[in-house]
Amino acid sequence: MEKHIHTMARIGVSALAIMAMAPTAALAEEERSGIQLLVPTLAELIPACIAFLVVYIILAKMVWPSVVKMMDDREKALTGQMEAAEQAKEKLAETSKQCDEQLAAAHAQAAEIVAHAKHEAEQERARIIYEAHVQAADIIDKGHKAVEAERAHTLEDLSRSVADLSVEIAGKIIGSELTDEEHLKLASRYLEEMEAQDA
């Protein structure tokens, strides 16, 4: 940077020297008026052109490349920022789409879990009801069997009692006591007759 400043200073000094060496005869001319005021004289034109060329060269060599580079850098930065913003927008849209899909999947999964739980609850309810019916039928069947067994046992006891009573009455009627063997035969025959009547 310091080198550029020294170069610019040298060029500026050279331009001033050239302007100083220009003929000063034009300064001694008469005063101008009208349109001549707008048109430069040769003495003014040559130093002005030289100064313009010097300034143009300085600007073209030192300033303009920096300005162009700065503008290119700014354009690249803006382009990069716009591309980054576009990528962020696309990523946001993709993320939003993924979130929507995940949310829909979660709702579907929740509905499936609820349906599965309802199905299992219905199956469990049906199983419990079936087992209750089976247990009730088993209890009723056992009750019937117990009643039948008790009835059979009671009838058997009653038949024995009736047979014993009949033998005792018959013994009294006959007037003699029966032996145990006769008593057993008579009771057996009576029981057979009772069973025949029940059948």
C-alpha positions in Angstrom: 0.0 0.0 0.0 2.8 2.4 0.9 4.5 1.6 -2.5 1.3 2.6 -4.3 1.1 5.9 -2.4 4.7 6.8 -3.4 4.0 5.9 -7.0 0.9 8.1 -7.0 2.9 11.0 -5.5 5.5 10.7 -8.2 2.9 10.7 -10.9 1.2 13.7 -9.4 4.5 15.7 -9.2 5.2 14.8 -12.8 1.8 16.0 -13.9 2.3 19.3 -12.1 5.7 19.7 -13.7 4.3 19.2 -17.2 1.5 21.7 -16.5 4.1 24.2 -15.3 6.2 23.8 -18.5 3.2 24.5 -20.7 3.3 27.7 -22.7 2.0 30.7 -20.7 1.3 32.7 -23.8 -2.4 31.8 -23.5 -2.5 33.7 -20.3 -1.6 36.9 -22.0 -4.5 36.8 -24.4 -7.5 39.0 -24.2 -10.4 38.2 -22.1 -12.9 35.9 -23.7 -16.6 36.2 -23.7 -19.7 34.2 -24.8 -19.2 30.7 -26.0 -15.5 31.0 -25.9 -15.7 30.8 -22.2 -16.9 27.2 -22.5 -14.3 26.1 -25.1 -10.9 25.6 -23.6 -7.8 27.1 -25.2 -4.9 24.9 -26.3 -2.9 26.0 -23.3 -5.6 24.8 -21.0 -6.5 21.7 -23.1 -3.1 20.0 -23.2 -2.4 20.1 -19.4 -6.1 19.1 -18.7 -5.7 16.1 -21.0 -2.4 15.1 -19.5 -3.9 15.5 -16.0 -6.9 13.5 -17.0 -4.7 10.8 -18.5 -2.6 10.7 -15.3 -5.6 10.5 -13.1 -7.2 7.9 -15.4 -4.0 5.7 -15.3 -3.8 6.0 -11.5 -7.4 5.1 -11.1 -7.2 2.3 -13.7 -4.0 0.8 -12.2 -4.6 1.2 -8.5 -8.1 2.1 -7.6 -10.3 0.4 -10.2 -8.9 -3.2 -9.6 -9.6 -2.8 -5.9 -13.2 -1.5 -6.6 -13.8 -4.4 -9.1 -12.4 -6.9 -6.6 -14.5 -5.5 -3.8 -17.6 -5.6 -6.0 -16.8 -9.2 -7.1 -16.3 -10.2 -3.5 -19.5 -8.6 -2.5 -21.4 -10.3 -5.3 -19.9 -13.6 -4.4 -20.8 -13.0 -0.7 -24.4 -12.1 -1.7 -24.6 -15.1 -4.0 -23.3 -17.3 -1.3 -25.8 -15.9 1.2 -28.7 -16.3 -1.2 -27.7 -19.9 -1.9 -27.3 -20.6 1.8 -30.8 -19.0 2.4 -32.3 -21.1 -0.4 -30.6 -24.3 1.0 -31.9 -23.4 4.5 -35.4 -22.9 3.0 -35.2 -26.3 1.2 -33.9 -27.9 4.4 -36.7 -26.4 6.4 -39.3 -27.6 3.9 -37.7 -31.1 4.0 -37.6 -31.1 7.8 -41.2 -29.9 7.9 -42.2 -32.6 5.5 -40.4 -35.2 7.6 -42.0 -34.0 10.8 -45.4 -34.2 9.2 -44.7 -37.7 8.0 -43.4 -38.7 11.5 -46.5 -37.2 13.1 -48.8 -39.0 10.7 -46.9 -42.3 11.4 -47.1 -41.7 15.2 -50.9 -41.1 14.9 -51.3 -44.3 12.8 -49.1 -46.3 15.3 -51.2 -44.9 18.2 -54.4 -45.9 16.5 -53.0 -49.3 15.8 -51.9 -49.7 19.4 -55.4 -48.7 20.6 -57.1 -51.1 18.2 -54.8 -53.9 19.2 -55.4 -53.1 22.9 -59.2 -53.1 22.3 -58.9 -56.4 20.4 -56.9 -58.0 23.2 -59.3 -56.6 25.8 -62.2 -58.2 23.9 -60.4 -61.5 23.6 -59.6 -61.4 27.4 -63.2 -60.5 28.2 -64.5 -63.4 26.0 -62.0 -65.8 27.6 -63.0 -64.7 31.1 -66.7 -65.1 30.3 -66.1 -68.5 28.7 -64.1 -69.7 31.7 -66.8 -68.4 34.1 -69.4 -70.3 32.1 -67.2 -73.4 32.2 -66.6 -73.1 35.9 -70.3 -72.4 36.5 -71.3 -75.5 34.4 -68.6 -77.5 36.3 -69.9 -76.3 39.7 -73.5 -77.1 38.6 -72.5 -80.5 37.3 -70.6 -81.3 40.5 -73.7 -80.1 42.5 -76.0 -82.3 40.5 -73.6 -85.2 41.0 -73.3 -84.5 44.7 -77.1 -84.3 44.9 -77.5 -87.5 42.9 -74.8 -89.3 45.1 -76.5 -88.1 48.2 -79.9 -89.2 47.0 -78.5 -92.6 46.0 -76.8 -92.9 49.3 -80.0 -91.8 51.1 -82.1 -94.2 49.1 -79.7 -97.0 49.9 -79.7 -96.2 53.6 -83.5 -95.9 53.4 -83.8 -99.2 51.6 -81.6 -100.9 54.2 -83.6 -99.3 57.0 -86.9 -100.4 55.4 -85.5 -103.9 54.8 -84.3 -104.1 58.4 -87.6 -102.9 59.6 -89.5 -105.2 57.3 -87.5 -108.2 58.5 -88.1 -107.2 62.1 -91.8 -106.8 61.4 -91.9 -110.1 59.6 -90.0 -111.7 62.4 -92.6 -110.4 64.9 -95.4 -111.5 62.7 -94.0 -114.9 62.2 -93.1 -115.1 65.8 -89.6 -116.3 65.4 -86.3 -114.7 64.9 -84.5 -115.0 61.7 -80.8 -115.9 61.6 -78.4 -113.4 60.2 -78.1 -115.4 57.0 -81.9 -115.5 56.5 -82.1 -111.9 57.4 -79.5 -111.0 54.7 -81.4 -113.1 52.1 -84.7 -111.5 52.9 -83.2 -108.0 52.8 -81.5 -108.7 49.5 -84.6 -110.0 47.9 -86.6 -107.0 49.2 -83.9 -104.7 47.7 -84.1 -106.4 44.4 -87.8 -106.0 44.3 -87.5 -102.3 45.2 -84.9 -101.7 42.5 -87.2 -103.6 40.0 -90.0 -101.3 41.0 -87.8 -98.1 40.6 -86.6 -99.2 37.2 
